[in-house]
Amino acid sequence: MSEGSQDKAPSRAGRKKARAQRKAERRATTRVSQPVFGPLVNRYPPIEPLSQDQVEAIHQASLEVIRDLGIEVMSKAVRQAFAREGAKVDAGRGIVCVDPDMILELIARAPTQFTLTPRNVGHAITLGNNRIHFGMVSGPPNVHDRVNGRRPGNFADYQRLISLGQYFDVISVFGNQTVATTDLPAQTRHLDSYRANLTLTDKVFSAIPIGRGRVNDAAEMLALARGISLDELRLSPGLIGNINVNSPRKLDEAMSDGALALAGLGQAVIVTPFTLLGAMTPVTMAAGLVQQNAEALMGLAMVQLFHPGAPVVYGGFTSNVDMRSGAPTFGTPENAKANLAGGQLARRYGLPYRTSACNASNAADAQGVYETQMALWGGVMGHGNVIYHAAGWLEGGLVASFEKFILDIEIIQHLVHMLGPIDTSADALGIDAIKSIEPGGHFFGAEHTMARYENAFYEPFLSNWQNHENWQAAGGKEATERATDLWQAILSEFEPPALEVSRREALDDFVARRKREIGVEEP
């Protein structure tokens, strides 16, 4: 220690200020411009491919399916609950047929909008009306980047991916799992994932709604991180969970248990049929929408039957298959139309709407971008309130991609800027500016331009607008290569959002206790 340094140690506030300054300097180096986190309002009217008569035809056909064909419900408790309300139940086959009036009465109990509050109240989101929220890729068993290649999902990559999701403000929701953590014990991996969600991020995340245990753990851990009780969490929900109907017309017991556990705790439930035209539904768009609607309504009615007024979301995940191979496809014209039409159906019932922005490309290439863009346009202009899988999805959902995540964030930020209002104030109309330049002149040096040029337009963080010679001199990197550099730079400087030490310790104690109870010790 040099002479006199012992009384020069910086204060805690000084160290914090220095860290913030270093972080700001690093961000300036990577030049990642982004909009501030906040409500994104879709100011454009929804695109509606269906006429009102067509919506009603699909609505009536869906009710006919529920009444006459029914849905196989694997949970005995759910079948019995519907039977007590007068539904017809074939106990041998597990088929439940419900009268249309009962379905509509149950659906009418659900709120038209609701708010979810994570541990950072500044990252609360409201679902419903014309608000849009983008979520990360959810559920792939594998992960890929250009540095390390394709590999099975693992916890280290899980943490890196959600850190990227925390960094970008256009991501406001994390799904069930950004990538599967296959290197962790299956019985307890949800605990490690939840703890990572609550320490590396402070945004809304999904419980894993497979059975009741994982849901209860998510609720208790979120309550600990927020410093509130479960009763308080019930009044101020912060979790969401997506269940899929096993199309065609089959509701799994673990999924229904997870949904009902969430609703019982006051948390939000998305019911999403997984309907692929030509495989899980008939090949026509109309038939696919009928089946999607019937399955969604049945699942949503189930939640309202047990927990009237619980927050729910109408989910749509209809696309088509490649009829030559049977492989699922996404980002197709059919997928985009289904995203638009799904919004019409959700609005028919006054419910928030979940849709997706997926692709079937095997690489973070032009195909992946144009398919994602097609699906994303359908989701945004269909007035989706939650757009799942909006960043990082690849290989039809088999891979979470670091480069694709960066490419998708750029697409989303373009859309966010496009959705912003147009300023038509007297100053913006620029009559004086037009007057100041003679015909045939230019506005580069005009006073009006000089006062506004720094923030006049959206500034992309990934695009390269150099001429060819300068681009080559700088390395000649294409967008995917630049994305590789960027995600690495972001992770090298990432700092998790602050969490009180006592709350972090409470989370650690909870995870350790639950692992002992389940029979898996902490490493």
Secondary structure as a PSIPRED ss2 file (coil, helix, strand):
# PSIPRED VFORMAT (PSIPRED V4.0)

   1 M C   1.000  0.000  0.000
   2 S C   1.000  0.000  0.000
   3 E C   1.000  0.000  0.000
   4 G C   1.000  0.000  0.000
   5 S H   0.000  1.000  0.000
   6 Q H   0.000  1.000  0.000
   7 D H   0.000  1.000  0.000
   8 K C   1.000  0.000  0.000
   9 A C   1.000  0.000  0.000
  10 P C   1.000  0.000  0.000
  11 S C   1.000  0.000  0.000
  12 R H   0.000  1.000  0.000
  13 A H   0.000  1.000  0.000
  14 G H   0.000  1.000  0.000
  15 R H   0.000  1.000  0.000
  16 K H   0.000  1.000  0.000
  17 K H   0.000  1.000  0.000
  18 A H   0.000  1.000  0.000
  19 R H   0.000  1.000  0.000
  20 A H   0.000  1.000  0.000
  21 Q H   0.000  1.000  0.000
  22 R H   0.000  1.000  0.000
  23 K H   0.000  1.000  0.000
  24 A H   0.000  1.000  0.000
  25 E H   0.000  1.000  0.000
  26 R H   0.000  1.000  0.000
  27 R H   0.000  1.000  0.000
  28 A H   0.000  1.000  0.000
  29 T H   0.000  1.000  0.000
  30 T H   0.000  1.000  0.000
  31 R C   1.000  0.000  0.000
  32 V C   1.000  0.000  0.000
  33 S C   1.000  0.000  0.000
  34 Q C   1.000  0.000  0.000
  35 P C   1.000  0.000  0.000
  36 V C   1.000  0.000  0.000
  37 F C   1.000  0.000  0.000
  38 G C   1.000  0.000  0.000
  39 P C   1.000  0.000  0.000
  40 L E   0.000  0.000  1.000
  41 V E   0.000  0.000  1.000
  42 N C   1.000  0.000  0.000
  43 R C   1.000  0.000  0.000
  44 Y C   1.000  0.000  0.000
  45 P C   1.000  0.000  0.000
  46 P C   1.000  0.000  0.000
  47 I C   1.000  0.000  0.000
  48 E C   1.000  0.000  0.000
  49 P C   1.000  0.000  0.000
  50 L C   1.000  0.000  0.000
  51 S C   1.000  0.000  0.000
  52 Q H   0.000  1.000  0.000
  53 D H   0.000  1.000  0.000
  54 Q H   0.000  1.000  0.000
  55 V H   0.000  1.000  0.000
  56 E H   0.000  1.000  0.000
  57 A H   0.000  1.000  0.000
  58 I H   0.000  1.000  0.000
  59 H H   0.000  1.000  0.000
  60 Q H   0.000  1.000  0.000
  61 A H   0.000  1.000  0.000
  62 S H   0.000  1.000  0.000
  63 L H   0.000  1.000  0.000
  64 E H   0.000  1.000  0.000
  65 V H   0.000  1.000  0.000
  66 I H   0.000  1.000  0.000
  67 R H   0.000  1.000  0.000
  68 D H   0.000  1.000  0.000
  69 L H   0.000  1.000  0.000
  70 G C   1.000  0.000  0.000
  71 I E   0.000  0.000  1.000
  72 E E   0.000  0.000  1.000
  73 V E   0.000  0.000  1.000
  74 M C   1.000  0.000  0.000
  75 S C   1.000  0.000  0.000
  76 K H   0.000  1.000  0.000
  77 A H   0.000  1.000  0.000
  78 V H   0.000  1.000  0.000
  79 R H   0.000  1.000  0.000
  80 Q H   0.000  1.000  0.000
  81 A H   0.000  1.000  0.000
  82 F H   0.000  1.000  0.000
  83 A H   0.000  1.000  0.000
  84 R H   0.000  1.000  0.000
  85 E C   1.000  0.000  0.000
  86 G C   1.000  0.000  0.000
  87 A C   1.000  0.000  0.000
  88 K E   0.000  0.000  1.000
  89 V E   0.000  0.000  1.000
  90 D E   0.000  0.000  1.000
  91 A C   1.000  0.000  0.000
  92 G C   1.000  0.000  0.000
  93 R C   1.000  0.000  0.000
  94 G C   1.000  0.000  0.000
  95 I E   0.000  0.000  1.000
  96 V E   0.000  0.000  1.000
  97 C E   0.000  0.000  1.000
  98 V C   1.000  0.000  0.000
  99 D C   1.000  0.000  0.000
 100 P H   0.000  1.000  0.000
 101 D H   0.000  1.000  0.000
 102 M H   0.000  1.000  0.000
 103 I H   0.000  1.000  0.000
 104 L H   0.000  1.000  0.000
 105 E H   0.000  1.000  0.000
 106 L H   0.000  1.000  0.000
 107 I H   0.000  1.000  0.000
 108 A C   1.000  0.000  0.000
 109 R C   1.000  0.000  0.000
 110 A C   1.000  0.000  0.000
 111 P C   1.000  0.000  0.000
 112 T C   1.000  0.000  0.000
 113 Q C   1.000  0.000  0.000
 114 F E   0.000  0.000  1.000
 115 T E   0.000  0.000  1.000
 116 L E   0.000  0.000  1.000
 117 T C   1.000  0.000  0.000
 118 P C   1.000  0.000  0.000
 119 R C   1.000  0.000  0.000
 120 N C   1.000  0.000  0.000
 121 V H   0.000  1.000  0.000
 122 G H   0.000  1.000  0.000
 123 H H   0.000  1.000  0.000
 124 A C   1.000  0.000  0.000
 125 I E   0.000  0.000  1.000
 126 T E   0.000  0.000  1.000
 127 L E   0.000  0.000  1.000
 128 G C   1.000  0.000  0.000
 129 N C   1.000  0.000  0.000
 130 N C   1.000  0.000  0.000
 131 R E   0.000  0.000  1.000
 132 I E   0.000  0.000  1.000
 133 H E   0.000  0.000  1.000
 134 F E   0.000  0.000  1.000
 135 G E   0.000  0.000  1.000
 136 M E   0.000  0.000  1.000
 137 V C   1.000  0.000  0.000
 138 S C   1.000  0.000  0.000
 139 G C   1.000  0.000  0.000
 140 P C   1.000  0.000  0.000
 141 P C   1.000  0.000  0.000
 142 N E   0.000  0.000  1.000
 143 V E   0.000  0.000  1.000
 144 H E   0.000  0.000  1.000
 145 D E   0.000  0.000  1.000
 146 R C   1.000  0.000  0.000
 147 V C   1.000  0.000  0.000
 148 N C   1.000  0.000  0.000
 149 G E   0.000  0.000  1.000
 150 R E   0.000  0.000  1.000
 151 R E   0.000  0.000  1.000
 152 P E   0.000  0.000  1.000
 153 G C   1.000  0.000  0.000
 154 N C   1.000  0.000  0.000
 155 F H   0.000  1.000  0.000
 156 A H   0.000  1.000  0.000
 157 D H   0.000  1.000  0.000
 158 Y H   0.000  1.000  0.000
 159 Q H   0.000  1.000  0.000
 160 R H   0.000  1.000  0.000
 161 L H   0.000  1.000  0.000
 162 I H   0.000  1.000  0.000
 163 S H   0.000  1.000  0.000
 164 L H   0.000  1.000  0.000
 165 G H   0.000  1.000  0.000
 166 Q H   0.000  1.000  0.000
 167 Y H   0.000  1.000  0.000
 168 F C   1.000  0.000  0.000
 169 D C   1.000  0.000  0.000
 170 V C   1.000  0.000  0.000
 171 I E   0.000  0.000  1.000
 172 S E   0.000  0.000  1.000
 173 V E   0.000  0.000  1.000
 174 F E   0.000  0.000  1.000
 175 G C   1.000  0.000  0.000
 176 N C   1.000  0.000  0.000
 177 Q C   1.000  0.000  0.000
 178 T C   1.000  0.000  0.000
 179 V C   1.000  0.000  0.000
 180 A C   1.000  0.000  0.000
 181 T C   1.000  0.000  0.000
 182 T C   1.000  0.000  0.000
 183 D C   1.000  0.000  0.000
 184 L C   1.000  0.000  0.000
 185 P C   1.000  0.000  0.000
 186 A C   1.000  0.000  0.000
 187 Q C   1.000  0.000  0.000
 188 T C   1.000  0.000  0.000
 189 R H   0.000  1.000  0.000
 190 H H   0.000  1.000  0.000
 191 L H   0.000  1.000  0.000
 192 D H   0.000  1.000  0.000
 193 S H   0.000  1.000  0.000
 194 Y H   0.000  1.000  0.000
 195 R H   0.000  1.000  0.000
 196 A H   0.000  1.000  0.000
 197 N H   0.000  1.000  0.000
 198 L H   0.000  1.000  0.000
 199 T H   0.000  1.000  0.000
 200 L H   0.000  1.000  0.000
 201 T C   1.000  0.000  0.000
 202 D C   1.000  0.000  0.000
 203 K C   1.000  0.000  0.000
 204 V E   0.000  0.000  1.000
 205 F E   0.000  0.000  1.000
 206 S E   0.000  0.000  1.000
 207 A C   1.000  0.000  0.000
 208 I C   1.000  0.000  0.000
 209 P C   1.000  0.000  0.000
 210 I C   1.000  0.000  0.000
 211 G C   1.000  0.000  0.000
 212 R H   0.000  1.000  0.000
 213 G H   0.000  1.000  0.000
 214 R H   0.000  1.000  0.000
 215 V H   0.000  1.000  0.000
 216 N H   0.000  1.000  0.000
 217 D H   0.000  1.000  0.000
 218 A H   0.000  1.000  0.000
 219 A H   0.000  1.000  0.000
 220 E H   0.000  1.000  0.000
 221 M H   0.000  1.000  0.000
 222 L H   0.000  1.000  0.000
 223 A H   0.000  1.000  0.000
 224 L H   0.000  1.000  0.000
 225 A H   0.000  1.000  0.000
 226 R H   0.000  1.000  0.000
 227 G C   1.000  0.000  0.000
 228 I C   1.000  0.000  0.000
 229 S C   1.000  0.000  0.000
 230 L H   0.000  1.000  0.000
 231 D H   0.000  1.000  0.000
 232 E H   0.000  1.000  0.000
 233 L H   0.000  1.000  0.000
 234 R H   0.000  1.000  0.000
 235 L H   0.000  1.000  0.000
 236 S C   1.000  0.000  0.000
 237 P C   1.000  0.000  0.000
 238 G C   1.000  0.000  0.000
 239 L E   0.000  0.000  1.000
 240 I E   0.000  0.000  1.000
 241 G E   0.000  0.000  1.000
 242 N E   0.000  0.000  1.000
 243 I E   0.000  0.000  1.000
 244 N E   0.000  0.000  1.000
 245 V E   0.000  0.000  1.000
 246 N C   1.000  0.000  0.000
 247 S C   1.000  0.000  0.000
 248 P C   1.000  0.000  0.000
 249 R C   1.000  0.000  0.000
 250 K E   0.000  0.000  1.000
 251 L E   0.000  0.000  1.000
 252 D C   1.000  0.000  0.000
 253 E H   0.000  1.000  0.000
 254 A H   0.000  1.000  0.000
 255 M H   0.000  1.000  0.000
 256 S H   0.000  1.000  0.000
 257 D H   0.000  1.000  0.000
 258 G H   0.000  1.000  0.000
 259 A H   0.000  1.000  0.000
 260 L H   0.000  1.000  0.000
 261 A H   0.000  1.000  0.000
 262 L H   0.000  1.000  0.000
 263 A H   0.000  1.000  0.000
 264 G H   0.000  1.000  0.000
 265 L C   1.000  0.000  0.000
 266 G C   1.000  0.000  0.000
 267 Q C   1.000  0.000  0.000
 268 A E   0.000  0.000  1.000
 269 V E   0.000  0.000  1.000
 270 I E   0.000  0.000  1.000
 271 V E   0.000  0.000  1.000
 272 T E   0.000  0.000  1.000
 273 P E   0.000  0.000  1.000
 274 F C   1.000  0.000  0.000
 275 T E   0.000  0.000  1.000
 276 L E   0.000  0.000  1.000
 277 L E   0.000  0.000  1.000
 278 G C   1.000  0.000  0.000
 279 A C   1.000  0.000  0.000
 280 M C   1.000  0.000  0.000
 281 T E   0.000  0.000  1.000
 282 P C   1.000  0.000  0.000
 283 V C   1.000  0.000  0.000
 284 T C   1.000  0.000  0.000
 285 M H   0.000  1.000  0.000
 286 A H   0.000  1.000  0.000
 287 A H   0.000  1.000  0.000
 288 G H   0.000  1.000  0.000
 289 L H   0.000  1.000  0.000
 290 V H   0.000  1.000  0.000
 291 Q H   0.000  1.000  0.000
 292 Q H   0.000  1.000  0.000
 293 N H   0.000  1.000  0.000
 294 A H   0.000  1.000  0.000
 295 E H   0.000  1.000  0.000
 296 A H   0.000  1.000  0.000
 297 L H   0.000  1.000  0.000
 298 M H   0.000  1.000  0.000
 299 G H   0.000  1.000  0.000
 300 L H   0.000  1.000  0.000
 301 A H   0.000  1.000  0.000
 302 M H   0.000  1.000  0.000
 303 V H   0.000  1.000  0.000
 304 Q H   0.000  1.000  0.000
 305 L H   0.000  1.000  0.000
 306 F H   0.000  1.000  0.000
 307 H C   1.000  0.000  0.000
 308 P C   1.000  0.000  0.000
 309 G C   1.000  0.000  0.000
 310 A C   1.000  0.000  0.000
 311 P C   1.000  0.000  0.000
 312 V E   0.000  0.000  1.000
 313 V E   0.000  0.000  1.000
 314 Y E   0.000  0.000  1.000
 315 G E   0.000  0.000  1.000
 316 G C   1.000  0.000  0.000
 317 F C   1.000  0.000  0.000
 318 T E   0.000  0.000  1.000
 319 S E   0.000  0.000  1.000
 320 N E   0.000  0.000  1.000
 321 V E   0.000  0.000  1.000
 322 D C   1.000  0.000  0.000
 323 M C   1.000  0.000  0.000
 324 R C   1.000  0.000  0.000
 325 S C   1.000  0.000  0.000
 326 G C   1.000  0.000  0.000
 327 A C   1.000  0.000  0.000
 328 P E   0.000  0.000  1.000
 329 T E   0.000  0.000  1.000
 330 F C   1.000  0.000  0.000
 331 G C   1.000  0.000  0.000
 332 T C   1.000  0.000  0.000
 333 P H   0.000  1.000  0.000
 334 E H   0.000  1.000  0.000
 335 N H   0.000  1.000  0.000
 336 A H   0.000  1.000  0.000
 337 K H   0.000  1.000  0.000
 338 A H   0.000  1.000  0.000
 339 N H   0.000  1.000  0.000
 340 L H   0.000  1.000  0.000
 341 A H   0.000  1.000  0.000
 342 G H   0.000  1.000  0.000
 343 G H   0.000  1.000  0.000
 344 Q H   0.000  1.000  0.000
 345 L H   0.000  1.000  0.000
 346 A H   0.000  1.000  0.000
 347 R H   0.000  1.000  0.000
 348 R H   0.000  1.000  0.000
 349 Y C   1.000  0.000  0.000
 350 G C   1.000  0.000  0.000
 351 L C   1.000  0.000  0.000
 352 P C   1.000  0.000  0.000
 353 Y E   0.000  0.000  1.000
 354 R E   0.000  0.000  1.000
 355 T E   0.000  0.000  1.000
 356 S E   0.000  0.000  1.000
 357 A C   1.000  0.000  0.000
 358 C C   1.000  0.000  0.000
 359 N C   1.000  0.000  0.000
 360 A C   1.000  0.000  0.000
 361 S C   1.000  0.000  0.000
 362 N C   1.000  0.000  0.000
 363 A C   1.000  0.000  0.000
 364 A C   1.000  0.000  0.000
 365 D C   1.000  0.000  0.000
 366 A H   0.000  1.000  0.000
 367 Q H   0.000  1.000  0.000
 368 G H   0.000  1.000  0.000
 369 V H   0.000  1.000  0.000
 370 Y H   0.000  1.000  0.000
 371 E H   0.000  1.000  0.000
 372 T H   0.000  1.000  0.000
 373 Q H   0.000  1.000  0.000
 374 M H   0.000  1.000  0.000
 375 A H   0.000  1.000  0.000
 376 L H   0.000  1.000  0.000
 377 W H   0.000  1.000  0.000
 378 G H   0.000  1.000  0.000
 379 G H   0.000  1.000  0.000
 380 V H   0.000  1.000  0.000
 381 M H   0.000  1.000  0.000
 382 G C   1.000  0.000  0.000
 383 H C   1.000  0.000  0.000
 384 G C   1.000  0.000  0.000
 385 N C   1.000  0.000  0.000
 386 V E   0.000  0.000  1.000
 387 I E   0.000  0.000  1.000
 388 Y E   0.000  0.000  1.000
 389 H E   0.000  0.000  1.000
 390 A E   0.000  0.000  1.000
 391 A E   0.000  0.000  1.000
 392 G C   1.000  0.000  0.000
 393 W E   0.000  0.000  1.000
 394 L E   0.000  0.000  1.000
 395 E H   0.000  1.000  0.000
 396 G H   0.000  1.000  0.000
 397 G H   0.000  1.000  0.000
 398 L C   1.000  0.000  0.000
 399 V E   0.000  0.000  1.000
 400 A E   0.000  0.000  1.000
 401 S E   0.000  0.000  1.000
 402 F H   0.000  1.000  0.000
 403 E H   0.000  1.000  0.000
 404 K H   0.000  1.000  0.000
 405 F H   0.000  1.000  0.000
 406 I H   0.000  1.000  0.000
 407 L H   0.000  1.000  0.000
 408 D H   0.000  1.000  0.000
 409 I H   0.000  1.000  0.000
 410 E H   0.000  1.000  0.000
 411 I H   0.000  1.000  0.000
 412 I H   0.000  1.000  0.000
 413 Q H   0.000  1.000  0.000
 414 H H   0.000  1.000  0.000
 415 L H   0.000  1.000  0.000
 416 V H   0.000  1.000  0.000
 417 H H   0.000  1.000  0.000
 418 M H   0.000  1.000  0.000
 419 L C   1.000  0.000  0.000
 420 G C   1.000  0.000  0.000
 421 P C   1.000  0.000  0.000
 422 I C   1.000  0.000  0.000
 423 D C   1.000  0.000  0.000
 424 T C   1.000  0.000  0.000
 425 S C   1.000  0.000  0.000
 426 A H   0.000  1.000  0.000
 427 D H   0.000  1.000  0.000
 428 A H   0.000  1.000  0.000
 429 L H   0.000  1.000  0.000
 430 G C   1.000  0.000  0.000
 431 I H   0.000  1.000  0.000
 432 D H   0.000  1.000  0.000
 433 A H   0.000  1.000  0.000
 434 I H   0.000  1.000  0.000
 435 K H   0.000  1.000  0.000
 436 S H   0.000  1.000  0.000
 437 I C   1.000  0.000  0.000
 438 E C   1.000  0.000  0.000
 439 P C   1.000  0.000  0.000
 440 G C   1.000  0.000  0.000
 441 G C   1.000  0.000  0.000
 442 H C   1.000  0.000  0.000
 443 F C   1.000  0.000  0.000
 444 F C   1.000  0.000  0.000
 445 G C   1.000  0.000  0.000
 446 A C   1.000  0.000  0.000
 447 E H   0.000  1.000  0.000
 448 H H   0.000  1.000  0.000
 449 T H   0.000  1.000  0.000
 450 M H   0.000  1.000  0.000
 451 A C   1.000  0.000  0.000
 452 R C   1.000  0.000  0.000
 453 Y H   0.000  1.000  0.000
 454 E H   0.000  1.000  0.000
 455 N H   0.000  1.000  0.000
 456 A C   1.000  0.000  0.000
 457 F C   1.000  0.000  0.000
 458 Y C   1.000  0.000  0.000
 459 E C   1.000  0.000  0.000
 460 P C   1.000  0.000  0.000
 461 F C   1.000  0.000  0.000
 462 L C   1.000  0.000  0.000
 463 S C   1.000  0.000  0.000
 464 N C   1.000  0.000  0.000
 465 W C   1.000  0.000  0.000
 466 Q C   1.000  0.000  0.000
 467 N C   1.000  0.000  0.000
 468 H H   0.000  1.000  0.000
 469 E H   0.000  1.000  0.000
 470 N H   0.000  1.000  0.000
 471 W H   0.000  1.000  0.000
 472 Q H   0.000  1.000  0.000
 473 A H   0.000  1.000  0.000
 474 A C   1.000  0.000  0.000
 475 G C   1.000  0.000  0.000
 476 G C   1.000  0.000  0.000
 477 K C   1.000  0.000  0.000
 478 E C   1.000  0.000  0.000
 479 A H   0.000  1.000  0.000
 480 T H   0.000  1.000  0.000
 481 E H   0.000  1.000  0.000
 482 R H   0.000  1.000  0.000
 483 A H   0.000  1.000  0.000
 484 T H   0.000  1.000  0.000
 485 D H   0.000  1.000  0.000
 486 L H   0.000  1.000  0.000
 487 W H   0.000  1.000  0.000
 488 Q H   0.000  1.000  0.000
 489 A H   0.000  1.000  0.000
 490 I H   0.000  1.000  0.000
 491 L H   0.000  1.000  0.000
 492 S H   0.000  1.000  0.000
 493 E H   0.000  1.000  0.000
 494 F C   1.000  0.000  0.000
 495 E C   1.000  0.000  0.000
 496 P C   1.000  0.000  0.000
 497 P C   1.000  0.000  0.000
 498 A C   1.000  0.000  0.000
 499 L C   1.000  0.000  0.000
 500 E C   1.000  0.000  0.000
 501 V H   0.000  1.000  0.000
 502 S H   0.000  1.000  0.000
 503 R H   0.000  1.000  0.000
 504 R H   0.000  1.000  0.000
 505 E H   0.000  1.000  0.000
 506 A H   0.000  1.000  0.000
 507 L H   0.000  1.000  0.000
 508 D H   0.000  1.000  0.000
 509 D H   0.000  1.000  0.000
 510 F H   0.000  1.000  0.000
 511 V H   0.000  1.000  0.000
 512 A H   0.000  1.000  0.000
 513 R H   0.000  1.000  0.000
 514 R H   0.000  1.000  0.000
 515 K H   0.000  1.000  0.000
 516 R H   0.000  1.000  0.000
 517 E H   0.000  1.000  0.000
 518 I H   0.000  1.000  0.000
 519 G C   1.000  0.000  0.000
 520 V C   1.000  0.000  0.000
 521 E C   1.000  0.000  0.000
 522 E C   1.000  0.000  0.000
 523 P C   1.000  0.000  0.000
